[in-house]
C-alpha cells in the first residue's frame, strides 16, 4: 500500500528503509535543515510504501527495490538515507544499495555508534533490534513516557519506555502469521487460512477453529502481556494512564479486538528512523 501526504518543498528529503523479515517498508520524509531545541520542525512524512523482502538479495536487486519505491512515491533523488535491517544476511547488500542513491554514498545505519538519545536498560544494548530502537524513539517523541509499543510483524514485539524515558526492555513472541505457517507446515491436515477474527470463539469447522486459535489467541496474548507490563510499570511508580501504541501488520484490525485501548500508528517505525537521521546530522 502506498500513501502520500502534502507539505511544503523546503527541507531535506530523507529516505527511510526498514528491512523486516517479511516486508521492507520505505518512507520519504522532509526534514527541516535546522530543527529547534523545543521540538518544532519535526520530520514530515511525504509518503510510504512496502515491498516484499527478498532473501537472499544482491545490492543491485536491493537498489531496484529502492528505485521502484521512489517511483511509487514520485521522487527520483533524495538528500540522505537511513537503514534499519533485522535480516543480518542481507544487511551489507542493503547498505550498499542505499549508499548508491544518497549523496556521498554514506547512508546512516541504525546500530552501535548511532546517537539515539535513548538510555538503554537492556543487559546488552547491542542485542536490541534496530526496528525496536526506531519504535522507542518515535513513541517517546510522540506519546511521551512511559509508553508501550506493540509492533506486529513476523514477530510480535513489545517495547517498553519507562517513566524516565529509557528503553526498559520488552517481549518478543512469534507473530500471528508465523504461527499460521507453523500450523500448516507441521500438521498435514490443517490448511492455510485467511487471518481474520471469526464470529465466535468456538469454531464449528477447521478454518474457524484455526482463526479462533490464531487471531483471538493472539489478541488474548497481547491483552495478557499488556496486563503484566502495565502492572510492572505502575508498581515502579508510573501513572496508570500509560499510552499503548500498535504498529505493524493489521494494527488497526487488531486494535479493534483488544480489551486495552490502543492508538494505531502505522508509520511509527519509519518516523523513528527519520528522527534518528535528523539527530545524527552534523550541526
N, C-alpha and C positions, 0 to 999 in steps of 0.2 A: 504494500500500500504506500502511496506517495501523498505527502501533504505539503502545502506551501502556505506561508503567511506573508503578509505585507511588511513594509518597513521602508526606511529611508535608504539612500545609497551611500551614506557616509560610513566610515569604519572599515575594518579589515574583514575579508571573507575567509572563514576558517572551516576546513573540512574535518569533521569528527568521525572516526571509523571505529566501530565496536564489533570485533570479530568474536562471535559466540560459537558454541559447538554445532548449532543447527542453522542459525541465521546470522548474517552480517548486516548491521544497521549503519546507515550513513546519515549524518546530519550536517547541514550547512548553517553556520551562524555568522552573524555580523557582530564583530567585537569592536567596541569603541577603542580608539587609539590611546585614550588616557582616562580610564575609569577613576572616579574619585574614591576617597577612603571611606565615604559614608555608604558606599554600596550602589550608588547611582551608576548608570552606564553599564548594565549587565549585558552579556551576550544575548543577541536577539535571534531567535530561530527563523531562518529563511524557509527551510523545508527539510523533509526527511523521507527516506525510503529504506527498503530492506530487500536483500537478495540472499539466496541460499548459500551457506558457507561451503566452499569446495575444499575437500581434504582427500588427497594431497593437492597442493596448488603451487604453481610456479609464480615468480614475480611478474611475468608477463600476463598470466591469467588473472592475477590479483589486480593488475593495472587495468585490464579490460573491464573488470567489475567496477573499479573506481570511475573510469570514464563513462561507463553506462549509467552509474548513479548520478554523475554530474549532468549527463544529458537529460535524465529524468527530471532533474531539479533545475534545469535551464541555465547551467553555468558551464564555462569551458576552462576556467582558471580560478585558482584560489591563492590567498596570500599566506596560508600556513595550514598545517595539518597536525593532528594528534591521533595516536593509535592506542586502542586497548585491544589486546588479544589474549584469550584464555585457552587457545589451542597452541601449545608450545611448538608442535611440528611445523606450523605454517607462519610463525611469528616473524622469522627473518625475511620470508618472501613478501609479507605484507609491509614490513618496514621499508624494503627496497622500493616496492610499488608506490608507497606514499611519498617517498623521497623524490620520485621521478615526476610528481605532479605539484610539488611546492617549491618556492624559491629557495635556492641554496642547497636543495636536496637533503635537508635535515629536519625531518618530522620529529615531533615530540612523541615519546613512547612512555606510557604510564608504567612505572616501576621504580626501583631504587634510584635515588638521586633526583627524582622529580618532586618539587615542592607542592604539598597538598594543603598545608595549613591545618591538618587534622592530626591530633595526638592519637597514637595507636596503643591501645591497651592489650593488644594481641601478644601472646607469648613470643611469636616470631613474625614480625610485621611483613617479612618477605613472602610469607605464605598467603597473604591476603590478595585475592584476585583483583586485577586492575578494574574490572567492571564494578566490583564491590566498593573500591575506593571512589570511583566516579559517583556511584549511588549516594554514598555518605556525604561527599562534598556538596552535591546538588540538594540533598534533603536538608542538610543543616542550613544552607543558604536560603532555601525557600520556606521551610517549615519550622526552623529553629531547633532548639534542643531542650529536652530529649525528643527523640523520634524513632520510629521503627519502619524500615523499608522491607517490603516483601517483593522480591524480584522473581517472576515466574518465567522459567525457561527450561532448558534441558534439565537443570536442577532448580529446585525451589530454595532460594537463599533469603535468609532474614539478616538484615544489617541493623545493628542497634547503635544509636547515638545516645550517649548518656547525658546527664544534666549539665555536665561541663563542656559538652560539645565534642567529646572524644569518641573514637570508634571503640565501643566496649566489647565487641565480638558479635557472635550471631549463631545461626543454624544453617546447615547445608543438608538438604534432603533430595531424593530423586523427584524430578518433575513429573507431572501427570502424564505427559506424552511418553516419557521414558518408561513409566510403569505400564502403559498400554502396550508398548512394543515388547517389553519383557514378558507380559502375559501371552501375547500372540506367539512369541518365539518359543517359550518354554512349554506351553500347553497346546498340543497339536490340534485339539478340537475347539479352541477358542479363536474367534475371528478378530480381524482388525475392525475397530468401530469408530464412529464419529464421537468425538469427545464433547458431549453436551449433557446437561443435567436432565435426568429422567423426571417423569411426573411424580413418582413416588419412590420411597426408599426401597421397598420390597419389589424387586424385579420379577415380572411374570414370564420373561423369556431371557435367553442368554445375553442378548445385547443390552437389554435394560438392566439386568443384574450387573453386568460389567460397567455400564455407565454409572450405576449407583456406587459401586465399589471404587471406581477410579475418580470420578468427578466429585461426588458427595463425600467420598472418603478423603479426598484432598482438601475440601472445604473444612471438614471436621478436624483434620490435622492442623491446618493453618489456624483455625479458631483456638484449638487446644494449645498450640505452641504460643500464640499471642497471649493467652491467659497466663502462661508461665512467665513469659518475658515481661509483660506489664506488671505482674506481681513482684518480680525481682527489682524492676526499676523503681516502683513506688516504695518498696521496702528500703531501698537505698536513699530515699529522701526526695525522689522526683514527685511532681504533682500528678494527680490522677488523670489530668487532661493531656494525654500524650497522643500526638497525631500518628496514625498508621497510614503508610503510603504504599499502594500497589502499583507495580510497573511490570512490563514484560508481556508475554503471550496471554491473550484473552483476559487481561487485567480487569477490564470493565465488566465482563461477564462474571468473573469470579467474585468481584467486589459485591455484586448484587446478591450473591448467595451467602456471604459471610454474616455471622452474628455480630461481629465487630464492625463499627463504622470505619470506612477506609476511603481516603482520597485516591483517585486514579490519576496517575501522572505517566503518560505513555512515553514521553521523551526525557524522563529523569536522567537516565544514564548518559545520553548524548549531551544533555545540558551540563552534567557534571564534567564531561570531557572538555566542553567549551570553557568552563570556569577554570579548569586545570591549565588549559592552554594560556588563558589570559593571565593567570597568576605567575606563570613561568616566563613571561616576556621580560626582556631587559628594559628597565626604566631609563 
